[in-house]
């Protein structure tokens, strides 16, 4: 299992990969990171801008299940940490 984080002002129980604006750095999607501090900074930044309370969403990804269902992305994920971050945003969150 891999713990990942999403900083927001909204509690997100069931992330949707096809949500959000299309003009983001890596395109439309639900952005996550395995760096807790990065997600916390983002949540505080957005919270400050919108005068809302920051929320840190925490998820557990079942990496073995993801690798089985998305075998074609395994190579990209192993190639570099940056590729891994980009690939992770496409995955559905697997809670078992």
MARDO-259930 format. One record per residue (C-alpha): x, y negated, z. Coordinates in steps of 0.5 Angstrom, whole numbers, plus 500, padded with zeros to 3 digits. Layout:
[[X, Y, Z]]
...
This chain:
[[500, 500, 500]]
[[502, 493, 499]]
[[500, 487, 503]]
[[498, 481, 498]]
[[495, 474, 500]]
[[491, 469, 497]]
[[491, 462, 500]]
[[484, 458, 499]]
[[479, 454, 503]]
[[474, 460, 501]]
[[474, 467, 504]]
[[474, 472, 498]]
[[471, 479, 500]]
[[471, 481, 493]]
[[476, 478, 488]]
[[474, 477, 481]]
[[480, 477, 476]]
[[476, 473, 470]]
[[475, 467, 475]]
[[478, 461, 475]]
[[480, 455, 470]]
[[483, 457, 464]]
[[489, 452, 464]]
[[493, 455, 470]]
[[500, 457, 469]]
[[499, 464, 468]]
[[492, 463, 465]]
[[485, 465, 468]]
[[485, 470, 474]]
[[485, 471, 481]]
[[492, 469, 484]]
[[496, 473, 489]]
[[503, 473, 492]]
[[506, 478, 497]]
[[509, 472, 500]]
[[505, 470, 506]]
[[508, 463, 507]]
[[507, 461, 499]]
[[499, 463, 500]]
[[499, 459, 507]]
[[502, 453, 504]]
[[497, 453, 498]]
[[491, 454, 503]]
[[494, 448, 507]]
[[495, 444, 500]]
[[488, 445, 498]]
[[485, 444, 504]]
[[488, 437, 505]]
[[486, 435, 498]]
[[479, 437, 499]]
[[479, 436, 507]]
[[477, 443, 508]]
[[479, 448, 513]]
[[485, 453, 510]]
[[483, 460, 509]]
[[489, 466, 508]]
[[485, 472, 505]]
[[489, 478, 506]]
[[489, 485, 501]]
[[492, 491, 501]]
[[493, 494, 494]]
[[494, 502, 493]]
[[500, 501, 489]]
[[500, 509, 487]]
[[493, 508, 485]]
[[494, 502, 481]]
[[500, 505, 477]]
[[496, 511, 475]]
[[490, 507, 472]]
[[495, 502, 469]]
[[501, 506, 467]]
[[502, 501, 461]]
[[504, 496, 466]]
[[509, 500, 471]]
[[515, 498, 466]]
[[513, 491, 467]]
[[513, 491, 474]]
[[519, 495, 475]]
[[523, 490, 470]]
[[523, 484, 475]]
[[519, 481, 481]]
[[517, 475, 476]]
[[513, 481, 472]]
[[511, 484, 478]]
[[507, 478, 480]]
[[504, 477, 473]]
[[502, 484, 473]]
[[499, 484, 480]]
[[494, 479, 478]]
[[490, 483, 473]]
[[489, 489, 478]]
[[483, 490, 482]]
[[484, 490, 489]]
[[484, 498, 491]]
[[481, 499, 498]]
[[481, 506, 500]]
